[in-house]
Amino acid sequence: MIANLGLVCGLLSHGAQAAATEPQAPAELEPPAELDPPPVELEPPAELAPPPVFDFKWEPIRDVWLRPGALLQVRLTFNRRPEEVTEPNTARLTIPRVRILLDGGLTRFVSFRLRIGKLNEGNMSFEQAYGNLHLGRVTIRAGVLYLPASIADGPAPQALQGIDYSQYGLEASGGQAAGVGVLGEFGPVRLQAFMSNGARTSFTELATPINAKFPALTGRAEVRLFTRDGFDRFDTESSFRGSDLALRLGAAGHFQRSRNEDSPAEALTQVTTDATLEGPGFNVIVAGRFLYSPLAEGPALLDGGVLVQAGVFLHEYVELWARYDGLYGKPVVHPVPPFSGPGTQPFHEVGSGLNVLVLPRTQNVKLQVDGVYIPLPLASTLVDSSNVGGILDTSTKHQWSIRGQFLLAF
């Protein structure tokens, strides 16, 4: 018995030693409580996805690139003038604008733009030709360039809510001038200053009889609030669904002297102010203008103007907008440009329209329709008739128009 118990104890002791020498599987370590699994990134909703980009940029080597662009407008306009004229109703199919653009860069410090354009029945001509020298937050620009005298004519045609620019924007325009300027962006503030040969010049001097004496001066200051987006979000008048709230406040000034001794105007000074509020699918624009021009004989010209415009996206592809713009002044004859009419009565225009986007969240391809009503005779206001703008001469009564347009831009 005692011998048997000794044998069993020996076997158990040998088994325990063998088990101790066998390798043991490592115990599974649980992650610390603070190391939670990474959050799952959710895909943005379809309506917030970035829009398709029409970008034909060609970059053969680093910092050397070319980007061609073009614009085409095809418009059908119907006008009604209920007064005794040869053609009280007028319908016409026009191509208001054709533009060919070429942007490019030679190094990371140098870029340029060339723009050739044609208005309605006019000939193709150079509209812009300038170069940029980029020095950090500051850019120096020289050539035939756009003067930022008014925010109402700043957006490109495809970025407008309306089919065309407001009469307020056209009358307050700085246009294209030969000059040199400095642009700077410092956080929420953007500044621009230019010296040129006068407003609305293109490759020529300002229309007679007021040829601008160099230098004409133009400046603009802006500040953006409530948003982290850059100023480029305001390049279009619309605000797509999904955008955040943003406010831009701006002011601009333009001054030029007459170069002709026999000019009826000695100088021209214009000041404009504006506010743009954008949100998720809506926008509101308010702008005002004051213009002062002393005359060699008679009282000085004092003119004002206002623009109020708003838009809302009813659907991702459909935008509704409305606008009022007016030009006011002394009831006297205006003998100098940019006054194209006598200006003995104010000009009022009320319009509304609908834009249908062919592609979501981009206005490069769209169908547009609008209606415009002008309550006063055109002949007594500052505004001239325009085939591009759809305005006809009237001497005694009002007029209205309906326009439809196809726009393609890239």
Residue, then its C-alpha position, 0 to 999 in steps of 0.5 A: m500500500i505504502a509503495n503504491l502511494g509513493l508511486v502515484c505521488g512520483l507520477l504526479s510530481h513528474g507531470a507537474q514538472a513537465a507541465a511547467t516546462e511547456p510554453q504557455a500561450p500569451a494572455e490576450l491584452e485588452p485595449p486600455a479604456e482610453l484607446d477608443p476605436p477611431p470615429v467613423e467618418l460619414e459621407p457628406p449628403a449629396e447636396l453638400a458634395p462639391p460641384p463638378v469643376f470645369d477645369f481645363k488646366w494644363e501644367p506641363i511642368r510645376d508652376v507653369w500652367l495654362r487654363p483656357g475658358a469661354l462664355l456664350q449667351v444666347r438670348l430671346t427678348f420680347n419687349r412691349r412699349p404701349e405708346e405710339v411707335t412704329e414697333p410697339n412689340t419687339a422680339r429678337l434672338t441675340i448673342p449678347r456676349v461671347r468671351i474667350l479667356l486664357d489664364g496662365g502662370l509662368t512661375r509661382f510668382v507670376s500669372f496673367r490673364l487675356r480676355i477677348g470679347k464681343l458684345n451683341e453685334g460688335n466686333m471681337s476686341f481685347e477686354q482684359a490683358y494684365g499680369n500679376l506679381h504675387l508677393g505673399r498676401v500682396t499682388i501687384r497687377a498691371g495692364v488693361l484690367y477691371l476697376p472695382a468701382s462698384i460691386a454690382d458689376g463685379p461678378a462674371p456674367q455666369a455668376l449673376q442671378g439676373i440674366d444681365y447686369s442691373q442698370y445701377g451696376l452698369e452706370a456705376s461701373g469702373g469698367q476696363a482701364a489701363g492701369v496698375g494696382v495693388l491687391g492685398e488680403f489680410g485675414p477677413v480684410r481685403l484691400q484694392a487700390f489702382m491708378s489708371n487712365g480713367a473709368r470705362t476705357s478698355f484700350t481707349e481713353l474715357a469717352t469724350p468730352i471727359n478724357a481722364k487725366f492720369p492718374a485716375l484713382t480707384g480703391r475698395a475695402e472689404v471685410r467678411l464676417f461669420t465665415r471661415d470661407g475666403f472672399d471667393r465665395f462672394d464671386t457669385e451672387s448666389s448662395f447654394r444650399g448647405s452654405d454657412l452664414a456669411l456677411r461682406l461689407g464693402a466700400a469703394g471710391h473713384f476719382q478722376r480729373s478731366r484732361n480737356e480744357d474745354s470739357p464741361a466737367e472738371a472732375l468726377t468723384q464716385v463713392t459706393t457702399d454695399a452689404t452682402l448677406e449669404g446663408p444656406g440657399f439664400n442671399v441679399i445684396v444692398a448697394g448704394r452710390f453717390l456721384y459728384s461732378p463739378l461743371a465748368e458752367g452751372p451747378a455741380l451734378l449730384d447723383g445717387g443710386v440704389l440696388v436691392q436684390a435677393g434670391v433663394f433656392l427653391h430646389e437644388y436646381v432652381e433659384l428664384w430672385a427679385r431686384y429693384d435698382g434706381l438712379y436719381g439726380k438733379p432734374v437737369v441735363h447731364p452733359v458728360p459721360p457716364f451719363s447717357g441721358p438727360g437725367t431730368q427724371p429718375f430711373h426705376e427698374v423692377g425685375s424678377g426671374l428664375n434660374v434652372l441649373v443644368l448641373p447641381r451647385t454650379q452655374n456654368v450651364k443654366l437656363q434663365v427667364d426673367g421679367v423687367y418693368i420700367p415705369l418711366p419713359l427712358a428718354s428723360t432718364l440717365v439710361d440709354s436704350s440697349n439691345v443687350g440689356g433689353i431696353l428700348d427707347t420710350s418717350t411718353k410711357h412705360q415698358w416691360s420685357i420678358r427674356g429667356q437665356f441659355l448660358l454656357a461657361f467654363 
